[in-house]
Amino acid sequence: MSSAPPRIHSTLKCDVAIVGAGMSGLSAARLLFEAGKSVVILEARDRVGGRTLSKALSNGFVVDMGGQWVGPTQQRVVGLIRQLGLQTFKTYQTGASLALIDGAALRYDGILPNLDETSGLDLAQAIEKLEALAASIPLDAPWAHPDAAELDRMTYAEWIDANANTQGARWALKFMAPSVFSVDASELSFLHVVFYFGSCGGVDVLTATEGGGQDSRFVDGMQGLATGLAAALPGGCVLLEEVVDRIVQDQAGVSVRATSIEVHARHVIVALPPTLAGRLRYDPPMPPLRDSLTQRMPMGTAIKMMFRYPTPFWRADELSGMAMTDKEVPQLVYDNSPADGSCGVLLGFTEGIPARSWMQRSPDERRAAGVETLVQLFGAKAAEPLEYVEHSWVSEEFSRGCYAGTMPPGAWCSFGPALRANVGRIHWAGTETATVWNGYVEGAMQAGERAATDVLSALDHRPTP
Ligand SMILES: Cc1cc2nc3c(=O)[nH]c(=O)nc-3n(C[C@H](O)[C@H](O)[C@H](O)COP(=O)(O)OP(=O)(O)OC[C@H]3O[C@@H](n4cnc5c(N)ncnc54)[C@H](O)[C@@H]3O)c2cc1C
């Protein structure tokens, strides 16, 4: 990001500068405006919404290439939907799900494939342990848990191997790592896993469709939350195609340099994933703990792909469209058709380690591999989608992966305290800093509001320069 050409041609003054017009930066701006502060948001892309991105297919049906689901416990998102008058509908989940294992498609009900009785009991007891641990984590300071050092030293894979005895239960628990975090179980701090589940209200809430994290979808796309928030802000305060590359702070205030403008403010909120915040230059430089943290929160890798058919034909076979596979493309499938079923859309995810090699292949290769898997799941009718669209988030310069930044072993205990602590006039937002629904849009909103509240209290205690 330091390569932005030095063609600054104007300066602006405001109370608070915000870097990033994702849901976190926009939520911070809303609260600051309501408190009567002047705000300028600098956004690198030519659009708002960051990791939410809605796009019309060629038949006009809008799909989400980024975030798409909302659940009833995501209070801020639910409130904003109501306020903006956006329409949602329930995720389709009538009928059986499928598990594709060794080329055979097995029907099952519920969230996980039928395991034999021993494996099922084994999985249930492991999830019970996960739920209990998740509920015990202090969400604003996971490193303060009495067993934090031990939990943080261990990977999620190591915990699974020590706590599940059957192959079926281990497979199901490990499958959750790429599908929730877009990384492998062997790459995740176990403390991070239980923190994350805890922030969402538990494993069941996070993984469930009805009543859980995948409960409902947006008729016109989830990005409508961001465009709605931006439209409600005073004109001219969201500046697009302004890539921030440098932040200077002193006793008097901060200067935030972007592509064509420099903003002078009393405080700045950096609403970026930590790894992207670590790519900015700061003067004075970041304290070592904060910089070390931003070197240790990699983004996951996920490719989201959608296959459109004339109808949701699988529903006639009493299939929900939901499937787990042992294939690389896709590993997870959902029915992503419109509410009225006027066309059929299957959504596939390739995540974690397989996504790292598949992101280097061509869209045609990914499409072909995806269709082959869908045919094994749903039969010959899946062979010829009318349309294929995909999005690889790791290729996006201003995201560099998804769904969120993750913590590898040891990171929470060594560097966690630097995640939210402001550095002078620089405050941190972004879903990665949230204590509820971390990694989700709800978390992004909470984090933005928390950063704005911190700035407001700092402004109350500092004289205007
Ligand atoms: C494929 C996918 C599926 C997902 N599914 C769901 C879901 O179903 N439900 C859910 O709740 N969440 C989901 N998420 C996660 C959710 O989208 C994110 O948690 C949320 O959007 C993050 O918001 P944010 O504001 O914290 O960060 P971002 O959205 O990443 O916003 C950061 C902003 O900063 C900008 N930026 C970056 N660098 C600079 C710079 N140098 N200068 C200026 N601006 C910069 C970016 O362009 C971006 O607009 C999903 C995400 C993805 C990608």
The ligand as a Tripos MOL2 file, in Angstrom:
@<TRIPOS>MOLECULE
LIG
   53    58     1     0     0
SMALL
NO_CHARGES

@<TRIPOS>ATOM
      1 C1        -17.4570  -15.2190    1.1970 C.3       1 LIG1
      2 C2        -17.8580  -14.5960    2.5010 C.ar      1 LIG1
      3 C3        -18.9790  -15.0910    3.1630 C.ar      1 LIG1
      4 C4        -19.3710  -14.5280    4.3820 C.ar      1 LIG1
      5 N1        -20.5480  -14.9370    4.9600 N.ar      1 LIG1
      6 C5        -21.0690  -14.2230    5.9800 C.ar      1 LIG1
      7 C6        -22.4210  -14.3950    6.3800 C.ar      1 LIG1
      8 O1        -23.1490  -15.1820    5.7720 O.2       1 LIG1
      9 N2        -22.8950  -13.6440    7.4210 N.ar      1 LIG1
     10 C7        -22.1040  -12.7250    8.0520 C.ar      1 LIG1
     11 O2        -22.5840  -12.0530    8.9980 O.2       1 LIG1
     12 N3        -20.8200  -12.5260    7.6850 N.ar      1 LIG1
     13 C8        -20.3020  -13.2250    6.6410 C.ar      1 LIG1
     14 N4        -19.0380  -12.9570    6.1840 N.ar      1 LIG1
     15 C9        -18.1760  -12.0640    6.9590 C.3       1 LIG1
     16 C10       -18.5800  -10.5900    6.8150 C.3       1 LIG1
     17 O3        -18.7560  -10.2780    5.4600 O.3       1 LIG1
     18 C11       -17.4800   -9.7320    7.4500 C.3       1 LIG1
     19 O4        -17.3090  -10.1070    8.7970 O.3       1 LIG1
     20 C12       -17.8020   -8.2280    7.4610 C.3       1 LIG1
     21 O5        -18.3060   -7.7940    6.2290 O.3       1 LIG1
     22 C13       -16.5130   -7.4780    7.8280 C.3       1 LIG1
     23 O6        -16.7590   -6.0820    7.8570 O.3       1 LIG1
     24 P1        -15.5710   -5.0970    8.2620 P.3       1 LIG1
     25 O7        -16.0980   -3.7360    8.0840 O.co2     1 LIG1
     26 O8        -15.0380   -5.5010    9.5760 O.co2     1 LIG1
     27 O9        -14.4030   -5.3920    7.2270 O.3       1 LIG1
     28 P2        -14.3840   -5.2170    5.6250 P.3       1 LIG1
     29 O10       -15.7190   -5.5350    5.0700 O.co2     1 LIG1
     30 O11       -13.2260   -6.0100    5.1500 O.co2     1 LIG1
     31 O12       -14.1270   -3.6700    5.4190 O.3       1 LIG1
     32 C14       -12.8490   -3.1080    5.3400 C.3       1 LIG1
     33 C15       -12.9120   -2.0200    4.2880 C.3       1 LIG1
     34 O13       -11.6440   -1.3700    4.2420 O.3       1 LIG1
     35 C16       -11.2900   -1.1510    2.8940 C.3       1 LIG1
     36 N5         -9.8320   -1.0190    2.8270 N.ar      1 LIG1
     37 C17        -8.8880   -1.9860    2.8860 C.ar      1 LIG1
     38 N6         -7.6560   -1.4580    2.8450 N.ar      1 LIG1
     39 C18        -7.8230   -0.1100    2.7680 C.ar      1 LIG1
     40 C19        -6.9190    0.9950    2.6920 C.ar      1 LIG1
     41 N7         -5.6030    0.8520    2.6940 N.pl3     1 LIG1
     42 N8         -7.4300    2.2480    2.5990 N.ar      1 LIG1
     43 C20        -8.7780    2.4610    2.5950 C.ar      1 LIG1
     44 N9         -9.6690    1.4400    2.6740 N.ar      1 LIG1
     45 C21        -9.1970    0.1690    2.7610 C.ar      1 LIG1
     46 C22       -11.8300   -2.3440    2.1640 C.3       1 LIG1
     47 O14       -11.9910   -2.0950    0.7920 O.3       1 LIG1
     48 C23       -13.1530   -2.5640    2.8880 C.3       1 LIG1
     49 O15       -14.2100   -1.8550    2.2800 O.3       1 LIG1
     50 C24       -18.6130  -13.4920    4.9650 C.ar      1 LIG1
     51 C25       -17.4950  -12.9940    4.2960 C.ar      1 LIG1
     52 C26       -17.1320  -13.5120    3.0610 C.ar      1 LIG1
     53 C27       -15.9840  -12.8960    2.3230 C.3       1 LIG1
@<TRIPOS>BOND
     1     1     2 1
     2     2     3 ar
     3     2    52 ar
     4     3     4 ar
     5     4     5 ar
     6     4    50 ar
     7     5     6 ar
     8     6     7 ar
     9     6    13 1
    10     7     8 2
    11     7     9 ar
    12     9    10 ar
    13    10    11 2
    14    10    12 ar
    15    12    13 ar
    16    13    14 ar
    17    14    15 1
    18    14    50 ar
    19    15    16 1
    20    16    17 1
    21    16    18 1
    22    18    19 1
    23    18    20 1
    24    20    21 1
    25    20    22 1
    26    22    23 1
    27    23    24 1
    28    24    25 2
    29    24    26 1
    30    24    27 1
    31    27    28 1
    32    28    29 2
    33    28    30 1
    34    28    31 1
    35    31    32 1
    36    32    33 1
    37    33    34 1
    38    33    48 1
    39    34    35 1
    40    35    36 1
    41    35    46 1
    42    36    37 ar
    43    36    45 ar
    44    37    38 ar
    45    38    39 ar
    46    39    40 ar
    47    39    45 ar
    48    40    41 1
    49    40    42 ar
    50    42    43 ar
    51    43    44 ar
    52    44    45 ar
    53    46    47 1
    54    46    48 1
    55    48    49 1
    56    50    51 ar
    57    51    52 ar
    58    52    53 1
@<TRIPOS>SUBSTRUCTURE
     1 LIG1         1 GROUP 0 **** ****
